[in-house]
């Protein structure tokens, strides 16, 4: 929500065992101007194949900044399509890392005692930021080939539909859902007629 949320940094990775954090509004380190960072990243984020975890969230963040994120893979959706039962217990990236990579990464709940304090991340020191934010980017990229290998051919169609829905859902959540009021009136009239028919048939059947 641009009226209350503020981007403090961007974590990215383009090879395994690498994570890079771009500080935008951190209190404990030198920041890069937001406009400069977005100008440099825009052709990459819109033109390259982007991997996310919960890409709808990332897409909304960048949409507010004028960038249409080109999400082609998402590890959260991958896990859901591979095994819905496992997904229920491992929706967060931390859970997938624990399940597939067999170790426990740093998470917000490890840094802050209360969820209401998560917005204080901008005050974390550089070492904590490196471990948490850089890890997020690296873990997502590391998980991708592992999860793609687990995805069965018959599951690929559903997964592709999930990815295709990221932008429509993101725009719907961000801008709201447009309603054609004239069409709504027409459909409502049809529904009323159908209800009358059903009611007539019910009385005819029971006497």
C-alpha positions in Angstrom: 0.0 0.0 0.0 1.9 3.1 -1.2 0.0 5.3 1.3 1.6 3.4 4.2 4.3 1.1 2.9 7.7 2.1 1.7 10.4 0.2 -0.3 13.6 0.0 1.8 15.6 -2.3 -0.5 15.6 -4.8 -3.4 17.1 -8.2 -3.2 18.1 -10.0 -6.4 20.3 -12.9 -7.6 21.2 -14.2 -11.0 23.3 -17.2 -10.0 23.2 -19.8 -7.2 25.1 -19.0 -4.0 24.8 -15.3 -4.7 22.5 -12.7 -3.2 22.6 -9.0 -3.7 20.8 -6.3 -1.7 20.2 -2.9 -3.1 19.6 -0.5 -0.1 17.0 2.2 -0.9 16.0 3.6 2.4 18.1 1.8 5.1 19.1 3.7 8.2 22.4 1.9 8.8 24.0 1.9 5.4 24.6 4.1 2.3 21.6 4.0 0.1 21.1 4.2 -3.7 18.6 6.8 -5.0 15.3 5.0 -5.8 15.0 6.7 -9.2 18.5 5.7 -10.2 17.9 2.0 -9.1 14.6 1.8 -10.9 15.9 3.3 -14.1 18.8 0.7 -14.1 16.6 -2.2 -13.1 13.5 -1.6 -15.3 14.8 -3.1 -18.5 16.0 -6.1 -16.6 12.9 -6.7 -14.5 10.6 -6.2 -17.5 12.8 -7.9 -20.1 14.5 -10.8 -18.4 12.8 -14.0 -17.0 12.1 -13.3 -13.3 11.8 -15.9 -10.6 9.8 -15.0 -7.5 8.3 -16.5 -4.4 4.8 -15.2 -4.0 5.1 -13.1 -7.1 1.8 -11.4 -6.8 3.3 -9.4 -3.8 6.5 -8.5 -5.7 4.5 -7.6 -8.8 2.3 -5.2 -6.8 5.3 -3.6 -5.2 6.9 -2.9 -8.5 3.6 -2.0 -10.2 3.3 1.0 -7.8 6.8 2.0 -9.0 6.0 1.8 -12.7 7.5 -1.6 -13.4 5.6 -4.6 -14.8 7.6 -7.5 -13.4 8.1 -10.3 -16.0 7.4 -13.3 -13.7 8.0 -16.5 -15.5 8.5 -18.8 -12.5 7.3 -18.7 -8.9 8.5 -21.2 -6.2 5.4 -20.8 -4.1 3.1 -21.8 -7.0 5.5 -24.6 -8.0 5.3 -26.2 -4.6 1.5 -25.9 -4.6 1.3 -27.7 -7.9 3.8 -30.3 -7.0 2.1 -31.3 -3.7 -0.7 -29.4 -2.2 -0.4 -31.2 1.1 3.3 -30.2 1.5 2.4 -26.7 0.4 0.0 -26.2 3.3 2.8 -26.6 5.8 5.5 -24.8 3.7 3.9 -21.8 2.1 6.6 -19.5 3.3 10.0 -19.5 1.6 11.5 -20.6 4.9 9.5 -23.7 4.9 10.5 -24.7 1.4 14.2 -24.1 2.3 13.8 -26.3 5.3 12.0 -29.0 3.4 14.1 -29.1 0.2 17.5 -27.7 1.2 17.6 -29.1 4.8 18.5 -26.1 6.7 16.8 -23.2 8.5 17.3 -19.7 7.0 16.8 -16.4 8.9 13.3 -15.1 8.9 11.5 -12.0 10.2 10.3 -13.8 13.3 13.9 -14.6 14.1 14.8 -10.9 13.9 11.7 -9.3 15.6 9.8 -10.6 18.5 6.5 -9.2 17.3 5.0 -8.9 13.8 4.0 -5.3 14.4 7.8 -4.5 14.5 8.5 -5.9 11.0 8.5 -2.4 9.6 11.6 -1.7 11.6 13.7 -3.8 9.2 15.2 -0.6 7.7 17.1 -0.2 11.0 18.8 -3.6 10.9 22.5 -3.5 10.6 24.3 -4.6 7.4 25.2 -8.1 8.5 21.6 -9.0 9.4 20.4 -7.5 6.2 22.9 -9.5 4.2 21.9 -12.8 5.8 18.1 -12.2 5.5 17.6 -10.3 2.3 20.4 -11.7 0.2 19.4 -15.2 1.4 15.8 -14.7 0.1 17.0 -14.0 -3.4 19.5 -16.9 -3.4 17.1 -19.4 -1.9 14.4 -18.6 -4.4 16.8 -19.2 -7.3 18.4 -22.3 -5.7 15.0 -23.9 -5.3 13.8 -23.3 -8.9 15.6 -26.2 -10.6 14.9 -28.6 -7.7 11.1 -27.8 -7.9 11.0 -27.9 -11.7 12.5 -31.3 -11.6 9.7 -32.5 -9.2 6.9 -31.0 -11.4 5.3 -33.8 -13.4 4.4 -33.2 -17.1 0.7 -33.4 -16.3 1.1 -30.7 -13.6 2.8 -28.2 -16.0 -0.5 -27.0 -17.6 -1.9 -26.0 -14.2 1.4 -24.3 -13.2 1.5 -22.3 -16.4 -2.0 -21.1 -15.7 -1.0 -20.0 -12.2 1.9 -17.9 -13.6 -0.4 -16.4 -16.3 -2.8 -15.3 -13.5 -0.2 -13.3 -11.5 -0.6 -10.1 -13.4 -4.5 -10.1 -13.6 -4.8 -11.0 -9.9 -2.2 -8.4 -9.0 -4.0 -5.7 -11.0 -7.3 -6.7 -9.5 -6.0 -6.6 -5.9 -4.3 -3.3 -6.6 -6.9 -1.4 -8.7 -10.1 -3.3 -7.7 -12.4 -5.2 -9.9 -14.3 -3.2 -12.6 -18.0 -4.0 -12.8 -20.1 -3.6 -15.9 -23.3 -2.3 -14.3 -25.5 -2.6 -17.4 -24.4 -6.2 -17.8 -25.1 -6.8 -14.1 -28.7 -5.5 -14.5 -29.2 -7.9 -17.5 -27.8 -10.9 -15.6 -29.8 -10.0 -12.5 -33.0 -10.0 -14.6 -32.1 -13.4 -16.1 -31.4 -14.7 -12.6 -34.8 -13.4 -11.4 -36.6 -15.2 -14.3 -34.7 -18.4 -13.5 -35.7 -18.2 -9.9 -39.3 -17.8 -10.8 -39.1 -20.9 -13.1 -37.5 -22.9 -10.3 -40.1 -21.8 -7.8 -42.9 -22.7 -10.2 -41.4 -26.2 -10.7 -41.0 -26.7 -7.0 -44.7 -25.9 -6.4 -45.8 -28.0 -9.3 -43.7 -31.0 -8.0 -44.9 -30.8 -4.3 -48.5 -29.9 -5.1 
